[in-house]
Amino acid sequence: MATSVTSAESKGSLSSDLFYDILRRLDGATLASAACACEAFCSISKEEKLWENVCSSMWPSTNRDDVRSLISSIGGFKKFYADCFPLIVNKEVPECRWNEYLEYPEELTEAEYYGDMDEIEIVAPSDFVSVVDVRYKDKTICSKVLWGIPNANGFPHWFYSCPFRIDLFTYSTRDDEHAGEVTLSVSDGLPPITSMEKERKDGKLWQELRDGIRLSWIVVNTKIKQAANLSSWSPLGGQRHWPTDKDFLLRFGSVLPAKDILPCQAVECIVLMKFRVSYTEEGGVPTTLKLTELSMQVGDMEGAHLNGRNSLLVLKEALSCKRSKNYDEALESCQLYSKVQSELREEKMRNESRLDRLYILGGIMACITVCFYLW
C-alpha cells in the first residue's frame, strides 16, 4: 500500500513538472487557451513566472528591474499581459457633421470647455510611465522606458496649455542601456540598395521596412494601477519623404474615447517613427537605417493636437476602454475614424466654399448698387 501511494505521488509530481515545462514554452495567447483545457493546466498557468517569461519575450523592457517592480505593484505579469496584449478598439466614433461639431462654443468659458482643474490635478503627469519596444522581424532593436510626462512637473501651466507631445529620443534619459543610436542594416535583414534613385522606383526597402517593423507603446498609470498598449503594433500607414530623399515615416496609433472630455467624443493617438538612410551600397557601405524619431501625440477630428490637460484625461480614459485580440477589428476602428474625419473635412470645405460664393455675390451686388446710384 505504501509503495502504491508513493508511486502515485511520484507520478503526480512528475506530471506537474512536465506540464510546467510544456506551458513555459507557449506564447501568451496559447497559454491562456491551455489554461481552459483542464484543471491541471489551469492551476499551473497561475504561476507568475510563466507570465513573466511571456512578457519578457514579447516586451524586452519588462526585463528591467524597475519595470518588474512596476508590474508587480499594479497586479503582476498575468494582469499586465491581459491589459496590454489586446489592442484598443473604439467603434463608437460619432457620425457627426461639421455643422453639428462644436469647436469652442462662445457660450462656454474655457474652464467649462476643458473641465475643472481639480479633476485635472487628480490625473498627475508623474503617474504615467511609457514602456516602448520596437522589433524588426522578431528582433528587438529598441527598448525605452520613460517615467512621467516631459516638461509637465516644472512648468505645469505651460504643459496644460501647449500641444501634448512625447519624444522618447529627447527625454528617455534614464534608459542607459539603450542610450546609443538605433540602427538597422543588411545584417538585420534589410535588402541592400545601390542608390536612392532605384529605391524610388521599386520601393523594395520601403516595403520591407513597413512589413517588418512592429511597435508596442504601453502606458501605465501607477495611481489607478492600469495599463494599455496605445500602438497598433503594425503600421497604419507611412510616407516616403521625397524632399529629403532619405527619410521613411511610419505611423502607428489607436482611436481613443474622449466622451465628456471633448465635443468630438473620440480622438486619435498618433505614434510616429522616422528612419533615415545613413549609407548605401554606392558609397561602399551596406544599407543602414538610423531611427531618428519616436514620438506620440493626440489629435482631434480636425487634426489639431490636444493640449497637455486634455491629453492626460484622454490617456486615463483609454486605460479602461474596450480591447480586442483581433488585429483586424482594431484596424477597422482606425479606418472608421479616418472615414468620419475625411467626411468632416470635406463638409467643412463645402461650407467654406458656399461662404466664399456668398461673399463674392455680395461684393458684386454692392458694386452694381454703387454703379446704379452713380449713373
C-alpha positions as CSV (number, residue, x, y, z in Angstrom):
1,M,0.0,0.0,0.0
2,A,2.8,2.4,0.9
3,T,4.6,1.6,-2.3
4,S,1.5,2.3,-4.3
5,V,0.9,5.7,-2.6
6,T,4.5,6.7,-3.2
7,S,4.3,5.7,-6.8
8,A,1.1,7.7,-7.4
9,E,2.6,10.8,-5.7
10,S,5.7,10.5,-7.9
11,K,3.6,10.3,-11.0
12,G,1.6,13.3,-9.9
13,S,4.8,15.3,-9.2
14,L,6.3,14.2,-12.5
15,S,3.2,15.2,-14.4
16,S,3.2,18.6,-12.8
17,D,6.8,19.1,-13.8
18,L,6.1,18.0,-17.3
19,F,3.0,20.2,-17.6
20,Y,5.0,23.2,-16.4
21,D,7.8,22.5,-18.8
22,I,5.2,22.4,-21.6
23,L,3.4,25.5,-20.6
24,R,6.5,27.6,-20.2
25,R,7.3,27.2,-23.9
26,L,3.9,28.7,-25.0
27,D,3.2,32.2,-26.0
28,G,0.6,34.2,-24.0
29,A,-2.4,33.6,-26.2
30,T,-1.8,29.8,-26.3
31,L,-1.0,29.7,-22.6
32,A,-4.4,31.4,-21.8
33,S,-6.2,28.9,-24.0
34,A,-4.4,25.9,-22.4
35,A,-5.5,27.2,-19.0
36,C,-9.1,26.4,-20.1
37,A,-8.3,22.9,-21.2
38,C,-8.1,21.1,-17.8
39,E,-7.8,21.7,-14.1
40,A,-4.1,20.8,-14.0
41,F,-3.2,23.3,-16.7
42,C,-5.5,25.9,-15.1
43,S,-3.7,25.5,-11.8
44,I,-0.2,25.7,-13.3
45,S,-1.0,28.6,-15.5
46,K,-1.5,30.8,-12.5
47,E,2.3,30.7,-11.9
48,E,3.5,34.2,-12.1
49,K,6.9,33.1,-13.5
50,L,5.2,31.7,-16.6
51,W,3.6,35.1,-17.4
52,E,6.8,36.9,-16.6
53,N,8.6,34.8,-19.3
54,V,5.7,35.6,-21.8
55,C,6.0,39.3,-21.1
56,S,9.8,39.2,-21.3
57,S,9.8,37.6,-24.7
58,M,7.2,40.0,-26.1
59,W,8.3,43.2,-24.4
60,P,12.1,43.1,-23.5
61,S,11.7,46.3,-21.5
62,T,10.0,44.2,-18.8
63,N,13.4,42.6,-18.1
64,R,14.5,45.8,-16.3
65,D,14.4,45.7,-12.5
66,D,12.4,48.9,-12.2
67,V,9.8,47.8,-14.8
68,R,9.5,44.4,-13.0
69,S,8.8,46.3,-9.7
70,L,6.3,48.5,-11.5
71,I,4.4,45.5,-12.9
72,S,4.4,43.8,-9.5
73,S,2.9,46.9,-8.0
74,I,0.0,47.1,-10.4
75,G,-1.1,43.4,-10.1
76,G,1.6,41.2,-11.6
77,F,2.6,39.9,-15.0
78,K,-0.5,38.0,-15.8
79,K,-2.7,41.1,-15.3
80,F,-0.1,43.2,-17.3
81,Y,-0.3,40.8,-20.2
82,A,-4.1,40.7,-20.1
83,D,-4.2,44.5,-20.2
84,C,-1.5,45.2,-22.8
85,F,-1.7,42.3,-25.3
86,P,-5.2,43.2,-26.7
87,L,-5.3,46.3,-28.9
88,I,-7.6,49.2,-28.2
89,V,-10.9,49.1,-30.2
90,N,-13.3,52.1,-30.4
91,K,-16.1,51.7,-32.9
92,E,-18.2,54.4,-31.2
93,V,-16.9,57.1,-33.5
94,P,-19.7,59.7,-33.8
95,E,-21.2,60.0,-37.3
96,C,-21.2,63.8,-36.9
97,R,-21.3,66.5,-39.5
98,W,-19.5,69.8,-39.5
99,N,-22.5,71.9,-38.6
100,E,-23.1,69.7,-35.6
101,Y,-19.4,69.7,-34.4
102,L,-18.7,72.2,-31.7
103,E,-15.2,73.7,-31.7
104,Y,-15.1,76.3,-29.0
105,P,-18.7,77.3,-28.1
106,E,-18.9,81.0,-27.3
107,E,-21.4,80.5,-24.5
108,L,-18.9,78.2,-22.6
109,T,-16.0,79.5,-20.6
110,E,-12.6,78.0,-21.0
111,A,-12.9,76.2,-17.7
112,E,-16.3,74.8,-18.6
113,Y,-15.0,73.6,-22.0
114,Y,-11.8,72.0,-20.8
115,G,-13.1,70.7,-17.5
116,D,-12.5,71.5,-13.8
117,M,-8.9,72.0,-12.8
118,D,-9.5,69.9,-9.7
119,E,-10.2,66.9,-12.0
120,I,-7.0,67.6,-13.9
121,E,-5.0,67.6,-10.7
122,I,-6.2,64.1,-9.9
123,V,-4.5,62.9,-13.2
124,A,-0.9,63.8,-12.3
125,P,1.7,63.6,-15.2
126,S,4.0,61.8,-12.8
127,D,1.5,58.9,-12.6
128,F,2.2,57.8,-16.2
129,V,5.0,55.5,-17.4
130,S,5.8,54.7,-21.0
131,V,7.2,51.3,-21.9
132,V,8.2,51.1,-25.5
133,D,9.6,48.3,-27.6
134,V,10.4,48.2,-31.3
135,R,11.0,45.0,-33.2
136,Y,12.2,44.3,-36.7
137,K,11.5,40.7,-38.0
138,D,11.2,39.4,-34.4
139,K,14.5,41.1,-33.4
140,T,14.3,43.8,-30.7
141,I,16.1,46.9,-32.0
142,C,14.9,49.5,-29.4
143,S,13.6,49.4,-25.8
144,K,12.8,52.7,-24.0
145,V,11.2,53.5,-20.6
146,L,10.0,57.0,-19.7
147,W,8.9,57.8,-16.2
148,G,6.4,60.7,-16.1
149,I,5.5,63.2,-18.8
150,P,8.2,65.5,-20.1
151,N,8.0,69.2,-19.2
152,A,5.0,68.7,-17.0
153,N,6.3,69.0,-13.5
154,G,8.5,72.1,-13.7
155,F,6.1,74.1,-15.9
156,P,2.5,72.8,-15.2
157,H,0.6,75.8,-16.7
158,W,2.7,75.7,-19.9
159,F,2.2,71.9,-20.2
160,Y,-1.6,72.1,-19.7
161,S,-2.0,74.7,-22.4
162,C,0.6,73.7,-25.1
163,P,0.3,70.8,-27.6
164,F,1.0,67.4,-25.9
165,R,4.0,65.5,-27.3
166,I,6.3,62.8,-26.0
167,D,9.6,62.3,-27.9
168,L,11.4,59.3,-26.5
169,F,14.8,60.1,-28.0
170,T,14.8,63.5,-26.3
171,Y,13.5,62.7,-22.9
172,S,14.2,59.0,-22.0
173,T,17.4,59.8,-20.2
174,R,17.0,57.1,-17.6
175,D,17.5,54.3,-20.2
176,D,21.2,54.0,-20.0
177,E,21.3,50.5,-21.6
178,H,19.9,51.7,-24.9
179,A,21.2,55.3,-24.9
180,G,23.1,54.8,-28.2
181,E,22.0,55.1,-31.8
182,V,19.3,52.7,-33.0
183,T,20.2,51.3,-36.5
184,L,19.1,48.7,-39.0
185,S,21.4,47.2,-41.6
186,V,21.6,44.4,-44.1
187,S,22.8,42.1,-41.4
188,D,19.3,42.6,-39.7
189,G,17.5,41.6,-42.9
190,L,17.3,44.8,-44.8
191,P,17.6,44.5,-48.6
192,P,20.7,46.3,-50.0
193,I,20.1,49.2,-52.3
194,T,22.6,50.6,-54.7
195,S,21.0,54.1,-54.9
196,M,18.0,56.1,-53.8
197,E,17.1,56.6,-57.4
198,K,16.5,52.8,-57.7
199,E,14.7,52.7,-54.4
200,R,12.2,55.4,-55.6
201,K,11.3,53.2,-58.5
202,D,10.9,49.8,-56.9
203,G,10.4,50.7,-53.2
204,K,11.8,47.4,-52.0
205,L,13.5,48.8,-48.9
206,W,10.4,50.8,-48.0
207,Q,8.2,47.7,-48.3
208,E,10.5,45.5,-46.2
209,L,10.6,48.2,-43.5
210,R,6.8,48.7,-43.4
211,D,6.2,44.9,-43.3
212,G,8.9,44.1,-40.8
213,I,8.6,46.8,-38.1
214,R,6.4,46.2,-35.0
215,L,5.9,48.8,-32.3
216,S,4.4,48.5,-28.8
217,W,3.8,51.7,-26.8
218,I,2.4,50.7,-23.4
219,V,1.2,53.4,-21.0
220,V,0.9,52.6,-17.3
221,N,-0.9,54.7,-14.7
222,T,0.7,53.9,-11.3
223,K,-2.1,55.5,-9.3
224,I,-5.1,53.6,-10.8
225,K,-2.9,50.5,-11.5
226,Q,-4.0,50.1,-15.1
227,A,-2.1,49.7,-18.4
228,A,-2.8,49.7,-22.1
229,N,-1.0,49.4,-25.4
230,L,-1.7,52.6,-27.4
231,S,0.1,51.4,-30.5
232,S,-1.4,49.4,-33.4
233,W,1.5,47.0,-33.3
234,S,1.8,47.1,-37.2
235,P,2.0,50.4,-39.1
236,L,-1.3,52.0,-40.1
237,G,0.4,53.9,-42.9
238,G,3.5,55.7,-43.8
239,Q,5.2,58.1,-46.1
240,R,8.5,58.4,-48.0
241,H,9.8,62.0,-47.8
242,W,10.8,62.9,-51.3
243,P,12.1,66.4,-50.4
244,T,14.7,65.0,-48.0
245,D,15.0,61.9,-50.2
246,K,16.3,59.6,-47.5
247,D,13.6,59.6,-44.8
248,F,10.9,57.0,-44.1
249,L,8.0,57.8,-41.9
250,L,5.8,55.1,-40.3
251,R,2.6,55.9,-38.4
252,F,1.1,53.8,-35.7
253,G,-1.7,54.5,-33.2
254,S,-5.2,53.9,-32.0
255,V,-8.6,55.6,-31.6
256,L,-9.3,56.7,-28.0
257,P,-12.6,57.6,-26.4
258,A,-13.0,61.3,-25.4
259,K,-16.6,61.3,-24.2
260,D,-17.3,64.0,-21.6
261,I,-13.9,65.4,-22.4
262,L,-14.2,66.9,-25.9
263,P,-17.2,67.6,-28.1
264,C,-15.8,65.3,-30.8
265,Q,-16.0,62.4,-28.3
266,A,-13.2,60.4,-30.0
267,V,-9.5,61.3,-30.7
268,E,-6.6,59.6,-32.3
269,C,-3.4,58.6,-30.6
270,I,-0.6,59.2,-33.2
271,V,2.7,57.4,-32.8
272,L,5.3,58.4,-35.4
273,M,8.6,56.6,-36.2
274,K,11.1,58.1,-38.6
275,F,14.1,56.3,-40.2
276,R,16.9,57.9,-42.3
277,V,19.1,56.2,-44.7
278,S,22.7,56.6,-43.5
279,Y,24.6,54.6,-46.1
280,T,24.0,52.9,-49.4
281,E,26.0,50.4,-51.5
282,E,27.1,53.1,-53.8
283,G,29.2,54.5,-51.0
284,G,30.9,51.2,-50.5
285,V,28.9,50.6,-47.2
286,P,25.9,48.3,-46.9
287,T,22.5,49.8,-46.5
288,T,22.0,51.3,-43.0
289,L,18.9,53.0,-41.5
290,K,19.0,55.2,-38.4
291,L,16.0,55.6,-36.2
292,T,15.8,59.4,-35.7
293,E,12.3,59.9,-34.2
294,L,9.9,58.0,-32.0
295,S,7.1,60.3,-30.7
296,M,3.5,60.3,-29.6
297,Q,0.8,63.0,-29.9
298,V,-3.0,63.1,-29.5
299,G,-5.1,64.7,-32.3
300,D,-8.8,65.6,-32.6
301,M,-11.2,65.2,-35.5
302,E,-9.8,68.4,-37.2
303,G,-6.3,67.1,-37.0
304,A,-5.3,69.6,-34.3
305,H,-3.1,68.3,-31.5
306,L,-4.6,68.2,-28.0
307,N,-3.0,70.2,-25.2
308,G,-1.5,68.5,-22.1
309,R,-4.6,69.0,-20.0
310,N,-7.0,67.2,-22.3
311,S,-4.4,64.5,-23.3
312,L,-4.0,63.4,-19.6
313,L,-7.7,62.9,-19.3
314,V,-7.9,61.0,-22.6
315,L,-5.0,58.7,-21.6
316,K,-6.6,57.9,-18.3
317,E,-9.9,57.1,-20.1
318,A,-8.0,54.9,-22.6
319,L,-6.7,52.6,-19.9
320,S,-10.2,51.2,-19.2
321,C,-11.7,51.2,-22.7
322,K,-12.6,48.2,-24.8
323,R,-9.9,46.0,-26.4
324,S,-9.6,43.1,-28.7
325,K,-7.0,40.4,-29.6
326,N,-8.3,40.6,-33.2
327,Y,-5.9,43.0,-35.1
328,D,-8.4,43.4,-38.0
329,E,-11.0,44.7,-35.5
330,A,-8.6,47.3,-34.2
331,L,-7.7,48.3,-37.7
332,E,-11.4,48.6,-38.6
333,S,-11.9,51.1,-35.8
334,C,-9.0,53.2,-37.1
335,Q,-10.4,53.1,-40.6
336,L,-13.8,54.2,-39.3
337,Y,-12.2,57.2,-37.6
338,S,-10.3,58.2,-40.7
339,K,-13.5,57.9,-42.8
340,V,-15.5,60.2,-40.4
341,Q,-12.6,62.6,-40.2
342,S,-12.4,62.8,-44.1
343,E,-16.2,63.4,-44.3
344,L,-15.9,66.1,-41.7
345,R,-13.1,67.8,-43.6
346,E,-15.0,67.6,-46.9
347,E,-18.1,69.1,-45.3
348,K,-16.0,71.9,-43.9
349,M,-14.6,72.7,-47.3
350,R,-18.0,72.7,-48.9
351,N,-19.3,75.1,-46.2
352,E,-16.3,77.4,-46.7
353,S,-16.9,77.2,-50.5
354,R,-20.5,78.3,-50.1
355,L,-19.5,81.2,-47.8
356,D,-16.9,82.3,-50.4
357,R,-19.5,82.3,-53.1
358,L,-21.9,84.4,-50.9
359,Y,-19.1,86.9,-50.2
360,I,-18.3,87.2,-53.9
361,L,-22.0,87.6,-54.8
362,G,-22.4,90.2,-52.0
363,G,-19.5,92.1,-53.4
364,I,-20.9,92.0,-56.9
365,M,-24.3,93.3,-55.7
366,A,-22.6,96.1,-53.8
367,C,-20.7,97.2,-56.9
368,I,-23.9,97.1,-59.0
369,T,-25.7,99.2,-56.4
370,V,-23.0,101.8,-56.3
371,C,-22.8,102.0,-60.1
372,F,-26.6,102.3,-60.3
373,Y,-26.6,105.3,-57.9
374,L,-23.7,106.9,-59.6
375,W,-25.3,106.5,-63.0
